Amino acid sequence: MLLIRGEAGGTTLTGTLYERGERAPRFKGAPDEDAPYVWVCDEFYQVESGGTVQKVDGEEVNVAFESPMPRGFDTRDQATAAAEDHIRTQFARIGIEADDVEVTIEKQDVETAEPQ
């Protein structure tokens, strides 16, 4: 599995890309289990009030979270490109320019990953 992480404005968002042969989470809305690559990550957006207070560039921003929408892909390149775009989009929703987001990809052994 790959951990794909975006960092900007003093905050971080990390999603998981399950690769061919790994067991992705199974729940309502999950993609077909035959998809070789499955991306799962939170989605959020800025709200005027309520939500969770998050510090972004030293300012408090109210953020509401949506249920993660897992997405299935045929190739690793498609999956990582979509994951990077997804992460940059989440930061843009709270006022951070997409180009200001530093995205890193880290291989995580399935055996050392947290239990699902």
Jmol script that loads the backbone (N, CA, C; Angstrom):
load data "model"
ATOM      1  N   MET A   1       0.835  -1.163   0.000  1.00  0.00           N
ATOM      2  CA  MET A   1       0.000   0.000   0.000  1.00  0.00           C
ATOM      3  C   MET A   1       0.886   1.233   0.000  1.00  0.00           C
ATOM      4  N   LEU A   2       0.341   2.295  -0.548  1.00  0.00           N
ATOM      5  CA  LEU A   2       1.055   3.560  -0.589  1.00  0.00           C
ATOM      6  C   LEU A   2       0.306   4.583   0.250  1.00  0.00           C
ATOM      7  N   LEU A   3       1.040   5.332   1.064  1.00  0.00           N
ATOM      8  CA  LEU A   3       0.470   6.472   1.768  1.00  0.00           C
ATOM      9  C   LEU A   3       0.808   7.696   0.937  1.00  0.00           C
ATOM     10  N   ILE A   4      -0.212   8.406   0.509  1.00  0.00           N
ATOM     11  CA  ILE A   4      -0.012   9.596  -0.312  1.00  0.00           C
ATOM     12  C   ILE A   4      -0.440  10.780   0.537  1.00  0.00           C
ATOM     13  N   ARG A   5       0.536  11.661   0.797  1.00  0.00           N
ATOM     14  CA  ARG A   5       0.365  12.721   1.780  1.00  0.00           C
ATOM     15  C   ARG A   5       0.551  14.086   1.138  1.00  0.00           C
ATOM     16  N   GLY A   6      -0.340  15.004   1.478  1.00  0.00           N
ATOM     17  CA  GLY A   6      -0.204  16.389   1.054  1.00  0.00           C
ATOM     18  C   GLY A   6       0.012  17.267   2.270  1.00  0.00           C
ATOM     19  N   GLU A   7       0.949  18.212   2.151  1.00  0.00           N
ATOM     20  CA  GLU A   7       1.233  19.129   3.256  1.00  0.00           C
ATOM     21  C   GLU A   7       1.258  20.553   2.738  1.00  0.00           C
ATOM     22  N   ALA A   8       0.571  21.437   3.465  1.00  0.00           N
ATOM     23  CA  ALA A   8       0.563  22.864   3.128  1.00  0.00           C
ATOM     24  C   ALA A   8      -0.125  23.620   4.259  1.00  0.00           C
ATOM     25  N   GLY A   9       0.260  24.853   4.440  1.00  0.00           N
ATOM     26  CA  GLY A   9      -0.402  25.697   5.423  1.00  0.00           C
ATOM     27  C   GLY A   9      -0.333  25.172   6.842  1.00  0.00           C
ATOM     28  N   GLY A  10       0.673  24.331   7.133  1.00  0.00           N
ATOM     29  CA  GLY A  10       0.821  23.801   8.481  1.00  0.00           C
ATOM     30  C   GLY A  10      -0.105  22.637   8.794  1.00  0.00           C
ATOM     31  N   THR A  11      -0.738  22.080   7.788  1.00  0.00           N
ATOM     32  CA  THR A  11      -1.615  20.927   8.002  1.00  0.00           C
ATOM     33  C   THR A  11      -1.308  19.831   6.986  1.00  0.00           C
ATOM     34  N   THR A  12      -1.768  18.634   7.269  1.00  0.00           N
ATOM     35  CA  THR A  12      -1.456  17.468   6.444  1.00  0.00           C
ATOM     36  C   THR A  12      -2.718  16.661   6.181  1.00  0.00           C
ATOM     37  N   LEU A  13      -2.798  16.089   4.988  1.00  0.00           N
ATOM     38  CA  LEU A  13      -3.867  15.158   4.632  1.00  0.00           C
ATOM     39  C   LEU A  13      -3.211  13.926   4.030  1.00  0.00           C
ATOM     40  N   THR A  14      -3.555  12.751   4.554  1.00  0.00           N
ATOM     41  CA  THR A  14      -2.977  11.502   4.058  1.00  0.00           C
ATOM     42  C   THR A  14      -4.086  10.553   3.634  1.00  0.00           C
ATOM     43  N   GLY A  15      -3.917   9.961   2.458  1.00  0.00           N
ATOM     44  CA  GLY A  15      -4.831   8.936   1.968  1.00  0.00           C
ATOM     45  C   GLY A  15      -4.054   7.662   1.705  1.00  0.00           C
ATOM     46  N   THR A  16      -4.777   6.585   1.435  1.00  0.00           N
ATOM     47  CA  THR A  16      -4.162   5.279   1.215  1.00  0.00           C
ATOM     48  C   THR A  16      -4.513   4.756  -0.163  1.00  0.00           C
ATOM     49  N   LEU A  17      -3.488   4.292  -0.877  1.00  0.00           N
ATOM     50  CA  LEU A  17      -3.685   3.636  -2.165  1.00  0.00           C
ATOM     51  C   LEU A  17      -3.373   2.158  -1.970  1.00  0.00           C
ATOM     52  N   TYR A  18      -4.411   1.335  -2.080  1.00  0.00           N
ATOM     53  CA  TYR A  18      -4.243  -0.112  -1.976  1.00  0.00           C
ATOM     54  C   TYR A  18      -3.874  -0.628  -3.352  1.00  0.00           C
ATOM     55  N   GLU A  19      -2.807  -1.429  -3.403  1.00  0.00           N
ATOM     56  CA  GLU A  19      -2.300  -1.912  -4.682  1.00  0.00           C
ATOM     57  C   GLU A  19      -2.798  -3.323  -4.981  1.00  0.00           C
ATOM     58  N   ARG A  20      -2.534  -3.726  -6.204  1.00  0.00           N
ATOM     59  CA  ARG A  20      -2.939  -5.051  -6.681  1.00  0.00           C
ATOM     60  C   ARG A  20      -2.569  -6.124  -5.651  1.00  0.00           C
ATOM     61  N   GLY A  21      -3.542  -6.955  -5.314  1.00  0.00           N
ATOM     62  CA  GLY A  21      -3.303  -8.047  -4.382  1.00  0.00           C
ATOM     63  C   GLY A  21      -3.523  -7.700  -2.921  1.00  0.00           C
ATOM     64  N   GLU A  22      -3.676  -6.422  -2.599  1.00  0.00           N
ATOM     65  CA  GLU A  22      -3.934  -6.017  -1.217  1.00  0.00           C
ATOM     66  C   GLU A  22      -5.441  -5.887  -1.011  1.00  0.00           C
ATOM     67  N   ARG A  23      -5.875  -6.123   0.201  1.00  0.00           N
ATOM     68  CA  ARG A  23      -7.308  -6.044   0.489  1.00  0.00           C
ATOM     69  C   ARG A  23      -7.685  -4.622   0.885  1.00  0.00           C
ATOM     70  N   ALA A  24      -8.450  -3.987   0.037  1.00  0.00           N
ATOM     71  CA  ALA A  24      -8.936  -2.633   0.323  1.00  0.00           C
ATOM     72  C   ALA A  24     -10.133  -2.735   1.266  1.00  0.00           C
ATOM     73  N   PRO A  25     -10.473  -1.644   1.955  1.00  0.00           N
ATOM     74  CA  PRO A  25     -11.629  -1.670   2.851  1.00  0.00           C
ATOM     75  C   PRO A  25     -12.902  -2.026   2.090  1.00  0.00           C
ATOM     76  N   ARG A  26     -13.786  -2.705   2.766  1.00  0.00           N
ATOM     77  CA  ARG A  26     -15.063  -3.076   2.145  1.00  0.00           C
ATOM     78  C   ARG A  26     -16.187  -2.419   2.928  1.00  0.00           C
ATOM     79  N   PHE A  27     -16.926  -1.568   2.260  1.00  0.00           N
ATOM     80  CA  PHE A  27     -18.081  -0.921   2.863  1.00  0.00           C
ATOM     81  C   PHE A  27     -18.942  -0.366   1.749  1.00  0.00           C
ATOM     82  N   LYS A  28     -20.131   0.080   2.111  1.00  0.00           N
ATOM     83  CA  LYS A  28     -21.059   0.603   1.117  1.00  0.00           C
ATOM     84  C   LYS A  28     -20.382   1.711   0.317  1.00  0.00           C
ATOM     85  N   GLY A  29     -20.461   1.601  -0.992  1.00  0.00           N
ATOM     86  CA  GLY A  29     -19.863   2.600  -1.865  1.00  0.00           C
ATOM     87  C   GLY A  29     -18.453   2.262  -2.299  1.00  0.00           C
ATOM     88  N   ALA A  30     -17.866   1.218  -1.725  1.00  0.00           N
ATOM     89  CA  ALA A  30     -16.507   0.834  -2.120  1.00  0.00           C
ATOM     90  C   ALA A  30     -16.523   0.341  -3.565  1.00  0.00           C
ATOM     91  N   PRO A  31     -15.436   0.583  -4.301  1.00  0.00           N
ATOM     92  CA  PRO A  31     -15.404   0.145  -5.693  1.00  0.00           C
ATOM     93  C   PRO A  31     -15.368  -1.375  -5.797  1.00  0.00           C
ATOM     94  N   ASP A  32     -15.606  -1.854  -6.978  1.00  0.00           N
ATOM     95  CA  ASP A  32     -15.555  -3.285  -7.255  1.00  0.00           C
ATOM     96  C   ASP A  32     -14.242  -3.839  -6.717  1.00  0.00           C
ATOM     97  N   GLU A  33     -14.326  -4.918  -5.958  1.00  0.00           N
ATOM     98  CA  GLU A  33     -13.104  -5.477  -5.361  1.00  0.00           C
ATOM     99  C   GLU A  33     -12.121  -5.979  -6.407  1.00  0.00           C
ATOM    100  N   ASP A  34     -12.537  -6.063  -7.656  1.00  0.00           N
ATOM    101  CA  ASP A  34     -11.635  -6.482  -8.717  1.00  0.00           C
ATOM    102  C   ASP A  34     -10.743  -5.339  -9.209  1.00  0.00           C
ATOM    103  N   ALA A  35     -11.003  -4.109  -8.769  1.00  0.00           N
ATOM    104  CA  ALA A  35     -10.166  -2.980  -9.182  1.00  0.00           C
ATOM    105  C   ALA A  35      -8.756  -3.216  -8.639  1.00  0.00           C
ATOM    106  N   PRO A  36      -7.739  -3.170  -9.512  1.00  0.00           N
ATOM    107  CA  PRO A  36      -6.373  -3.444  -9.059  1.00  0.00           C
ATOM    108  C   PRO A  36      -5.821  -2.400  -8.085  1.00  0.00           C
ATOM    109  N   TYR A  37      -6.301  -1.164  -8.173  1.00  0.00           N
ATOM    110  CA  TYR A  37      -5.815  -0.082  -7.313  1.00  0.00           C
ATOM    111  C   TYR A  37      -7.019   0.651  -6.742  1.00  0.00           C
ATOM    112  N   VAL A  38      -7.025   0.847  -5.421  1.00  0.00           N
ATOM    113  CA  VAL A  38      -8.145   1.519  -4.761  1.00  0.00           C
ATOM    114  C   VAL A  38      -7.601   2.650  -3.899  1.00  0.00           C
ATOM    115  N   TRP A  39      -8.097   3.863  -4.152  1.00  0.00           N
ATOM    116  CA  TRP A  39      -7.700   5.065  -3.424  1.00  0.00           C
ATOM    117  C   TRP A  39      -8.786   5.406  -2.416  1.00  0.00           C
ATOM    118  N   VAL A  40      -8.391   5.647  -1.141  1.00  0.00           N
ATOM    119  CA  VAL A  40      -9.322   6.035  -0.087  1.00  0.00           C
ATOM    120  C   VAL A  40      -8.718   7.222   0.657  1.00  0.00           C
ATOM    121  N   CYS A  41      -9.499   8.306   0.767  1.00  0.00           N
ATOM    122  CA  CYS A  41      -9.011   9.499   1.461  1.00  0.00           C
ATOM    123  C   CYS A  41     -10.198  10.352   1.888  1.00  0.00           C
ATOM    124  N   ASP A  42     -10.031  11.068   2.998  1.00  0.00           N
ATOM    125  CA  ASP A  42     -11.066  11.997   3.443  1.00  0.00           C
ATOM    126  C   ASP A  42     -11.313  13.077   2.403  1.00  0.00           C
ATOM    127  N   GLU A  43     -12.513  13.635   2.480  1.00  0.00           N
ATOM    128  CA  GLU A  43     -12.860  14.809   1.687  1.00  0.00           C
ATOM    129  C   GLU A  43     -13.379  15.848   2.665  1.00  0.00           C
ATOM    130  N   PHE A  44     -13.022  17.106   2.451  1.00  0.00           N
ATOM    131  CA  PHE A  44     -13.487  18.156   3.353  1.00  0.00           C
ATOM    132  C   PHE A  44     -13.631  19.467   2.612  1.00  0.00           C
ATOM    133  N   TYR A  45     -14.286  20.415   3.271  1.00  0.00           N
ATOM    134  CA  TYR A  45     -14.490  21.737   2.687  1.00  0.00           C
ATOM    135  C   TYR A  45     -14.668  22.734   3.823  1.00  0.00           C
ATOM    136  N   GLN A  46     -14.455  23.997   3.519  1.00  0.00           N
ATOM    137  CA  GLN A  46     -14.555  25.055   4.511  1.00  0.00           C
ATOM    138  C   GLN A  46     -16.010  25.442   4.721  1.00  0.00           C
ATOM    139  N   VAL A  47     -16.389  25.678   5.999  1.00  0.00           N
ATOM    140  CA  VAL A  47     -17.733  26.129   6.344  1.00  0.00           C
ATOM    141  C   VAL A  47     -17.621  27.386   7.201  1.00  0.00           C
ATOM    142  N   GLU A  48     -18.697  28.172   7.220  1.00  0.00           N
ATOM    143  CA  GLU A  48     -18.703  29.416   8.004  1.00  0.00           C
ATOM    144  C   GLU A  48     -18.686  29.140   9.507  1.00  0.00           C
ATOM    145  N   SER A  49     -19.453  28.131   9.942  1.00  0.00           N
ATOM    146  CA  SER A  49     -19.503  27.801  11.367  1.00  0.00           C
ATOM    147  C   SER A  49     -19.707  26.298  11.508  1.00  0.00           C
ATOM    148  N   GLY A  50     -19.453  25.811  12.708  1.00  0.00           N
ATOM    149  CA  GLY A  50     -19.581  24.377  12.943  1.00  0.00           C
ATOM    150  C   GLY A  50     -18.375  23.639  12.406  1.00  0.00           C
ATOM    151  N   GLY A  51     -18.529  22.356  12.212  1.00  0.00           N
ATOM    152  CA  GLY A  51     -17.419  21.554  11.704  1.00  0.00           C
ATOM    153  C   GLY A  51     -16.306  21.430  12.727  1.00  0.00           C
ATOM    154  N   THR A  52     -15.122  21.174  12.240  1.00  0.00           N
ATOM    155  CA  THR A  52     -13.926  21.026  13.058  1.00  0.00           C
ATOM    156  C   THR A  52     -13.011  22.210  12.794  1.00  0.00           C
ATOM    157  N   VAL A  53     -12.471  22.791  13.856  1.00  0.00           N
ATOM    158  CA  VAL A  53     -11.549  23.916  13.683  1.00  0.00           C
ATOM    159  C   VAL A  53     -10.163  23.361  13.361  1.00  0.00           C
ATOM    160  N   GLN A  54      -9.593  23.849  12.271  1.00  0.00           N
ATOM    161  CA  GLN A  54      -8.271  23.423  11.806  1.00  0.00           C
ATOM    162  C   GLN A  54      -7.402  24.667  11.645  1.00  0.00           C
ATOM    163  N   LYS A  55      -6.157  24.619  12.110  1.00  0.00           N
ATOM    164  CA  LYS A  55      -5.236  25.744  11.894  1.00  0.00           C
ATOM    165  C   LYS A  55      -4.613  25.612  10.518  1.00  0.00           C
ATOM    166  N   VAL A  56      -4.788  26.645   9.694  1.00  0.00           N
ATOM    167  CA  VAL A  56      -4.237  26.674   8.345  1.00  0.00           C
ATOM    168  C   VAL A  56      -3.522  28.006   8.173  1.00  0.00           C
ATOM    169  N   ASP A  57      -2.235  27.951   7.901  1.00  0.00           N
ATOM    170  CA  ASP A  57      -1.425  29.167   7.790  1.00  0.00           C
ATOM    171  C   ASP A  57      -1.605  30.081   9.002  1.00  0.00           C
ATOM    172  N   GLY A  58      -1.723  29.481  10.198  1.00  0.00           N
ATOM    173  CA  GLY A  58      -1.832  30.241  11.432  1.00  0.00           C
ATOM    174  C   GLY A  58      -3.220  30.776  11.729  1.00  0.00           C
ATOM    175  N   GLU A  59      -4.179  30.552  10.856  1.00  0.00           N
ATOM    176  CA  GLU A  59      -5.547  31.024  11.076  1.00  0.00           C
ATOM    177  C   GLU A  59      -6.472  29.839  11.302  1.00  0.00           C
ATOM    178  N   GLU A  60      -7.509  30.064  12.107  1.00  0.00           N
ATOM    179  CA  GLU A  60      -8.487  29.008  12.345  1.00  0.00           C
ATOM    180  C   GLU A  60      -9.487  28.956  11.200  1.00  0.00           C
ATOM    181  N   VAL A  61      -9.695  27.753  10.671  1.00  0.00           N
ATOM    182  CA  VAL A  61     -10.628  27.525   9.572  1.00  0.00           C
ATOM    183  C   VAL A  61     -11.591  26.430  10.014  1.00  0.00           C
ATOM    184  N   ASN A  62     -12.889  26.653   9.831  1.00  0.00           N
ATOM    185  CA  ASN A  62     -13.880  25.625  10.140  1.00  0.00           C
ATOM    186  C   ASN A  62     -13.990  24.693   8.944  1.00  0.00           C
ATOM    187  N   VAL A  63     -13.833  23.397   9.210  1.00  0.00           N
ATOM    188  CA  VAL A  63     -13.809  22.398   8.150  1.00  0.00           C
ATOM    189  C   VAL A  63     -14.863  21.332   8.436  1.00  0.00           C
ATOM    190  N   ALA A  64     -15.639  20.984   7.415  1.00  0.00           N
ATOM    191  CA  ALA A  64     -16.596  19.878   7.513  1.00  0.00           C
ATOM    192  C   ALA A  64     -16.063  18.721   6.675  1.00  0.00           C
ATOM    193  N   PHE A  65     -16.212  17.520   7.197  1.00  0.00           N
ATOM    194  CA  PHE A  65     -15.720  16.322   6.510  1.00  0.00           C
ATOM    195  C   PHE A  65     -16.871  15.569   5.865  1.00  0.00           C
ATOM    196  N   GLU A  66     -16.590  14.986   4.711  1.00  0.00           N
ATOM    197  CA  GLU A  66     -17.529  14.105   4.029  1.00  0.00           C
ATOM    198  C   GLU A  66     -17.020  12.678   4.196  1.00  0.00           C
ATOM    199  N   SER A  67     -17.887  11.713   3.991  1.00  0.00           N
ATOM    200  CA  SER A  67     -17.460  10.313   4.035  1.00  0.00           C
ATOM    201  C   SER A  67     -16.464  10.060   2.916  1.00  0.00           C
ATOM    202  N   PRO A  68     -15.403   9.297   3.200  1.00  0.00           N
ATOM    203  CA  PRO A  68     -14.445   8.987   2.131  1.00  0.00           C
ATOM    204  C   PRO A  68     -15.136   8.248   0.988  1.00  0.00           C
ATOM    205  N   MET A  69     -14.799   8.625  -0.226  1.00  0.00           N
ATOM    206  CA  MET A  69     -15.330   7.956  -1.414  1.00  0.00           C
ATOM    207  C   MET A  69     -14.207   7.157  -2.049  1.00  0.00           C
ATOM    208  N   PRO A  70     -14.148   5.857  -1.791  1.00  0.00           N
ATOM    209  CA  PRO A  70     -13.099   5.054  -2.417  1.00  0.00           C
ATOM    210  C   PRO A  70     -13.267   5.039  -3.929  1.00  0.00           C
ATOM    211  N   ARG A  71     -12.155   5.029  -4.624  1.00  0.00           N
ATOM    212  CA  ARG A  71     -12.193   5.019  -6.090  1.00  0.00           C
ATOM    213  C   ARG A  71     -11.267   3.927  -6.601  1.00  0.00           C
ATOM    214  N   GLY A  72     -11.734   3.197  -7.612  1.00  0.00           N
ATOM    215  CA  GLY A  72     -10.939   2.126  -8.193  1.00  0.00           C
ATOM    216  C   GLY A  72     -10.297   2.550  -9.504  1.00  0.00           C
ATOM    217  N   PHE A  73      -9.086   2.042  -9.767  1.00  0.00           N
ATOM    218  CA  PHE A  73      -8.339   2.389 -10.976  1.00  0.00           C
ATOM    219  C   PHE A  73      -7.691   1.144 -11.561  1.00  0.00           C
ATOM    220  N   ASP A  74      -7.437   1.202 -12.864  1.00  0.00           N
ATOM    221  CA  ASP A  74      -6.821   0.073 -13.561  1.00  0.00           C
ATOM    222  C   ASP A  74      -5.304   0.064 -13.469  1.00  0.00           C
ATOM    223  N   THR A  75      -4.689   1.265 -13.378  1.00  0.00           N
ATOM    224  CA  THR A  75      -3.228   1.325 -13.343  1.00  0.00           C
ATOM    225  C   THR A  75      -2.746   2.150 -12.157  1.00  0.00           C
ATOM    226  N   ARG A  76      -1.513   1.887 -11.758  1.00  0.00           N
ATOM    227  CA  ARG A  76      -0.917   2.643 -10.655  1.00  0.00           C
ATOM    228  C   ARG A  76      -0.761   4.118 -11.037  1.00  0.00           C
ATOM    229  N   ASP A  77      -0.370   4.391 -12.279  1.00  0.00           N
ATOM    230  CA  ASP A  77      -0.212   5.782 -12.720  1.00  0.00           C
ATOM    231  C   ASP A  77      -1.526   6.548 -12.639  1.00  0.00           C
ATOM    232  N   GLN A  78      -2.619   5.915 -13.081  1.00  0.00           N
ATOM    233  CA  GLN A  78      -3.935   6.563 -12.993  1.00  0.00           C
ATOM    234  C   GLN A  78      -4.284   6.842 -11.534  1.00  0.00           C
ATOM    235  N   ALA A  79      -4.040   5.865 -10.684  1.00  0.00           N
ATOM    236  CA  ALA A  79      -4.395   5.982  -9.274  1.00  0.00           C
ATOM    237  C   ALA A  79      -3.587   7.065  -8.569  1.00  0.00           C
ATOM    238  N   THR A  80      -2.274   7.107  -8.791  1.00  0.00           N
ATOM    239  CA  THR A  80      -1.457   8.116  -8.106  1.00  0.00           C
ATOM    240  C   THR A  80      -1.758   9.515  -8.634  1.00  0.00           C
ATOM    241  N   ALA A  81      -2.018   9.651  -9.929  1.00  0.00           N
ATOM    242  CA  ALA A  81      -2.376  10.965 -10.487  1.00  0.00           C
ATOM    243  C   ALA A  81      -3.694  11.449  -9.889  1.00  0.00           C
ATOM    244  N   ALA A  82      -4.674  10.559  -9.798  1.00  0.00           N
ATOM    245  CA  ALA A  82      -5.970  10.927  -9.218  1.00  0.00           C
ATOM    246  C   ALA A  82      -5.826  11.252  -7.731  1.00  0.00           C
ATOM    247  N   ALA A  83      -4.974  10.513  -7.025  1.00  0.00           N
ATOM    248  CA  ALA A  83      -4.753  10.762  -5.601  1.00  0.00           C
ATOM    249  C   ALA A  83      -4.132  12.143  -5.384  1.00  0.00           C
ATOM    250  N   GLU A  84      -3.122  12.477  -6.170  1.00  0.00           N
ATOM    251  CA  GLU A  84      -2.495  13.794  -6.045  1.00  0.00           C
ATOM    252  C   GLU A  84      -3.494  14.901  -6.348  1.00  0.00           C
ATOM    253  N   ASP A  85      -4.295  14.720  -7.381  1.00  0.00           N
ATOM    254  CA  ASP A  85      -5.318  15.709  -7.733  1.00  0.00           C
ATOM    255  C   ASP A  85      -6.343  15.845  -6.603  1.00  0.00           C
ATOM    256  N   HIS A  86      -6.754  14.732  -6.045  1.00  0.00           N
ATOM    257  CA  HIS A  86      -7.721  14.733  -4.940  1.00  0.00           C
ATOM    258  C   HIS A  86      -7.174  15.533  -3.752  1.00  0.00           C
ATOM    259  N   ILE A  87      -5.936  15.264  -3.383  1.00  0.00           N
ATOM    260  CA  ILE A  87      -5.342  15.953  -2.237  1.00  0.00           C
ATOM    261  C   ILE A  87      -5.243  17.450  -2.503  1.00  0.00           C
ATOM    262  N   ARG A  88      -4.770  17.831  -3.673  1.00  0.00           N
ATOM    263  CA  ARG A  88      -4.661  19.258  -4.007  1.00  0.00           C
ATOM    264  C   ARG A  88      -6.038  19.929  -3.998  1.00  0.00           C
ATOM    265  N   THR A  89      -7.061  19.213  -4.449  1.00  0.00           N
ATOM    266  CA  THR A  89      -8.426  19.750  -4.455  1.00  0.00           C
ATOM    267  C   THR A  89      -8.923  20.001  -3.037  1.00  0.00           C
ATOM    268  N   GLN A  90      -8.630  19.089  -2.109  1.00  0.00           N
ATOM    269  CA  GLN A  90      -9.079  19.274  -0.728  1.00  0.00           C
ATOM    270  C   GLN A  90      -8.450  20.530  -0.124  1.00  0.00           C
ATOM    271  N   PHE A  91      -7.173  20.744  -0.380  1.00  0.00           N
ATOM    272  CA  PHE A  91      -6.521  21.948   0.135  1.00  0.00           C
ATOM    273  C   PHE A  91      -7.093  23.204  -0.516  1.00  0.00           C
ATOM    274  N   ALA A  92      -7.397  23.140  -1.800  1.00  0.00           N
ATOM    275  CA  ALA A  92      -7.988  24.296  -2.488  1.00  0.00           C
ATOM    276  C   ALA A  92      -9.333  24.655  -1.864  1.00  0.00           C
ATOM    277  N   ARG A  93     -10.069  23.668  -1.382  1.00  0.00           N
ATOM    278  CA  ARG A  93     -11.374  23.906  -0.768  1.00  0.00           C
ATOM    279  C   ARG A  93     -11.267  24.690   0.538  1.00  0.00           C
ATOM    280  N   ILE A  94     -10.068  24.733   1.131  1.00  0.00           N
ATOM    281  CA  ILE A  94      -9.884  25.518   2.360  1.00  0.00           C
ATOM    282  C   ILE A  94      -8.961  26.715   2.114  1.00  0.00           C
ATOM    283  N   GLY A  95      -8.824  27.087   0.844  1.00  0.00           N
ATOM    284  CA  GLY A  95      -8.136  28.329   0.516  1.00  0.00           C
ATOM    285  C   GLY A  95      -6.654  28.238   0.229  1.00  0.00           C
ATOM    286  N   ILE A  96      -6.112  27.058   0.046  1.00  0.00           N
ATOM    287  CA  ILE A  96      -4.685  26.904  -0.254  1.00  0.00           C
ATOM    288  C   ILE A  96      -4.520  26.592  -1.735  1.00  0.00           C
ATOM    289  N   GLU A  97      -3.642  27.322  -2.390  1.00  0.00           N
ATOM    290  CA  GLU A  97      -3.379  27.100  -3.814  1.00  0.00           C
ATOM    291  C   GLU A  97      -2.852  25.682  -4.036  1.00  0.00           C
ATOM    292  N   ALA A  98      -3.360  25.032  -5.062  1.00  0.00           N
ATOM    293  CA  ALA A  98      -2.962  23.653  -5.366  1.00  0.00           C
ATOM    294  C   ALA A  98      -1.449  23.525  -5.537  1.00  0.00           C
ATOM    295  N   ASP A  99      -0.824  24.522  -6.144  1.00  0.00           N
ATOM    296  CA  ASP A  99       0.625  24.469  -6.375  1.00  0.00           C
ATOM    297  C   ASP A  99       1.438  24.590  -5.088  1.00  0.00           C
ATOM    298  N   ASP A 100       0.803  25.044  -4.001  1.00  0.00           N
ATOM    299  CA  ASP A 100       1.499  25.186  -2.723  1.00  0.00           C
ATOM    300  C   ASP A 100       1.508  23.891  -1.911  1.00  0.00           C
ATOM    301  N   VAL A 101       0.810  22.874  -2.402  1.00  0.00           N
ATOM    302  CA  VAL A 101       0.709  21.604  -1.680  1.00  0.00           C
ATOM    303  C   VAL A 101       1.869  20.698  -2.086  1.00  0.00           C
ATOM    304  N   GLU A 102       2.634  20.256  -1.089  1.00  0.00           N
ATOM    305  CA  GLU A 102       3.724  19.313  -1.341  1.00  0.00           C
ATOM    306  C   GLU A 102       3.179  17.900  -1.147  1.00  0.00           C
ATOM    307  N   VAL A 103       3.224  17.105  -2.206  1.00  0.00           N
ATOM    308  CA  VAL A 103       2.699  15.739  -2.155  1.00  0.00           C
ATOM    309  C   VAL A 103       3.862  14.752  -2.116  1.00  0.00           C
ATOM    310  N   THR A 104       3.789  13.811  -1.174  1.00  0.00           N
ATOM    311  CA  THR A 104       4.797  12.757  -1.080  1.00  0.00           C
ATOM    312  C   THR A 104       4.102  11.398  -1.120  1.00  0.00           C
ATOM    313  N   ILE A 105       4.835  10.407  -1.593  1.00  0.00           N
ATOM    314  CA  ILE A 105       4.318   9.043  -1.671  1.00  0.00           C
ATOM    315  C   ILE A 105       5.277   8.142  -0.913  1.00  0.00           C
ATOM    316  N   GLU A 106       4.715   7.367   0.015  1.00  0.00           N
ATOM    317  CA  GLU A 106       5.528   6.498   0.866  1.00  0.00           C
ATOM    318  C   GLU A 106       4.974   5.076   0.815  1.00  0.00           C
ATOM    319  N   LYS A 107       5.836   4.125   0.534  1.00  0.00           N
ATOM    320  CA  LYS A 107       5.446   2.713   0.528  1.00  0.00           C
ATOM    321  C   LYS A 107       5.280   2.259   1.966  1.00  0.00           C
ATOM    322  N   GLN A 108       4.172   1.603   2.247  1.00  0.00           N
ATOM    323  CA  GLN A 108       3.890   1.080   3.587  1.00  0.00           C
ATOM    324  C   GLN A 108       3.678  -0.418   3.458  1.00  0.00           C
ATOM    325  N   ASP A 109       4.419  -1.202   4.227  1.00  0.00           N
ATOM    326  CA  ASP A 109       4.212  -2.648   4.206  1.00  0.00           C
ATOM    327  C   ASP A 109       2.855  -2.966   4.805  1.00  0.00           C
ATOM    328  N   VAL A 110       2.128  -3.857   4.176  1.00  0.00           N
ATOM    329  CA  VAL A 110       0.806  -4.235   4.670  1.00  0.00           C
ATOM    330  C   VAL A 110       0.910  -4.800   6.081  1.00  0.00           C
ATOM    331  N   GLU A 111       1.967  -5.538   6.372  1.00  0.00           N
ATOM    332  CA  GLU A 111       2.132  -6.149   7.687  1.00  0.00           C
ATOM    333  C   GLU A 111       2.289  -5.107   8.789  1.00  0.00           C
ATOM    334  N   THR A 112       2.873  -3.940   8.470  1.00  0.00           N
ATOM    335  CA  THR A 112       3.099  -2.925   9.494  1.00  0.00           C
ATOM    336  C   THR A 112       2.000  -1.880   9.525  1.00  0.00           C
ATOM    337  N   ALA A 113       1.053  -1.978   8.622  1.00  0.00           N
ATOM    338  CA  ALA A 113      -0.042  -1.010   8.584  1.00  0.00           C
ATOM    339  C   ALA A 113      -0.979  -1.252   9.766  1.00  0.00           C
ATOM    340  N   GLU A 114      -1.711  -0.206  10.120  1.00  0.00           N
ATOM    341  CA  GLU A 114      -2.680  -0.336  11.200  1.00  0.00           C
ATOM    342  C   GLU A 114      -3.799  -1.279  10.774  1.00  0.00           C
ATOM    343  N   PRO A 115      -4.369  -2.033  11.709  1.00  0.00           N
ATOM    344  CA  PRO A 115      -5.468  -2.936  11.363  1.00  0.00           C
ATOM    345  C   PRO A 115      -6.680  -2.159  10.876  1.00  0.00           C
ATOM    346  N   GLN A 116      -7.433  -2.810   9.976  1.00  0.00           N
ATOM    347  CA  GLN A 116      -8.637  -2.161   9.434  1.00  0.00           C
ATOM    348  C   GLN A 116      -9.862  -2.661  10.143  1.00  0.00           C
TER     349      GLN A 116
END
end "model"
wireframe off; spacefill off
backbone 0.3
color backbone group
